[in-house]
Amino acid sequence: RVQIREWLSNAAVQTECKDKLEEARRKVENDMQRFKDFERDLKTKAFSTCALTRGGEDMDMEEEQRMKYQDWIGQTLQSLSDQVDLFDADLEVLSAK
């Protein structure tokens, strides 16, 4: 990260390269933040107050995702059922001819 900042401050670096360097710096800082969060979660004791309160939030997120996927499956099944009904109706019309 420090090396990238030095390169960005260098006047000899072209504008096109500066954009790429800036993007690389943002990626590095983002990854550093993710690692910091990961380390904090790793160091949290399993039955501490912090971990227990966070665990409930994770379950809520899991429940939210589960409900989202259940809704999607229900909608998809309904759509497929409607298509089957349409195909059956088309078969009856074609077989009547």
Protein Blocks (a to p, Z undefined) as FASTA:
>chain_A
ZZmmmmmmpmkbcfklmmmmmmmmmmmmmmmmmmmmmmmmmmpcfkbmklmmmmmmmmmm
mmmmmmmmmmmmmmmmmmmmmmmmmmmmmmmmmmmZZ
